[in-house]
Amino acid sequence: MVMTMTDNFPLIFQDVYKQYPGVQALEEVSFSIPTGQIVGLVGPNGSGKSTLMKLAAGLLRPSRGEVRVLGRTPGRWTKARVAFMPEVDHLYPWMTVGQTIDFVSTFFPDWESDRARELLDLLELPAHRPVGKLSKGQRARVRLLLTFARSATLVLLDEPLSGIDPPSRTRVVNGILSGFRPESQSVIVSTHEIFETESLFDRVIVLSGGRVSLDAEMDQLRAGYGRSLRGVLEEVLP
Amino acid sequence: MAQELFKNDNLRLDNSRPLYQQIIDAVKRAVARGDLGPGHQIPSQRELAQELQVNPNTVQRAYREMEYSGLVTTLRGTGTFITSDATILQDIRRDMATQALRRFLDELRALGYSGSEVLDMVAGSIGAGTTEQQKDGDDHDR
């Protein structure tokens, strides 16, 4: 089998800039993410995390530089191949969890029904309860199910823990671990809940003021600094 | 199975040290204590990743290093087992003891205790019986 660069790196950013009117959201951002990694994308509010995620999902275009998703320029097609879990939730409250799964499954060609059933168990979700009656943590897990029931090569989770109370965060983190397929997937998790998530990451990319201020393997970081990610950030971030 | 492995370690990882190393250390401690004997099965990588809430790659790295050093063997489709090689297991136990001793001595030296003071304190807190054993051990080394 011929392996190309892009087989190994489902996501590549090359010298990417993104400007909004009057705001420089991203500057000189370069990195590549190989298959099999869970990457934490961290940084303060307004550091460019969401912009980066949207660029990777094909929802925005860079002002300069190049974004490659599975070797191609992202666009409309990306939706079918990249699983993007946005921070806000678009679920219908009147549908049951089971109905939601059936409904969403029709949108995606890479949907795996067996996988969805398996995740329903793993994530301990009540199939017959309406979405409107679920707790925030349960809703977050429904969204994880919908994201990981696809055989997408690239999975983007935008702030998966936001608004979820600490006791349920563990279950969401476990949900990410249950869903992740290291042999065929890469996952990017943007978050500022570092405490709960840092053991999940192989690697961390830290954004500050739209630039990458740190990009490192987690265990190398721990060995080098002798501190947790939180401690390292206190040193690294201005 | 993971519970057994981390019985006295509270199943809690310290985020300021490499996680894969802590997994290896936990297995070594369980071996040194005798909680994991020769040929005992340890959790699958997937299981342990879930249990500890860490990335599967981190667990994989720990297992790979333990395989490399001969501490465990993975049999395809069956699982991962502690080696039955008694010398490796003895070495690990001895190694862990040496490390603990070094940490202990470093701390007491930092507090200004001399070698003989440390010996007296150890003898005093363990009791006369153990002191005899220690003397025997000393003679052995000479």
Interface residues (C-beta under 8 A of the other chain):
Chain A: G36 Q37 I38 T170 V173 N174 L177 S178 F180 P182 E198 S199 L200 F201 D202 M218 D219 Q220 R222 A223 Y225 G226 R227 S228 L229 R230 G231
Chain B: L13 N15 S16 R17 P18 L19 Y20 Q21 A49 Q50 L52 Q53 V54 N55 P56 N57 T58 Q60 R61
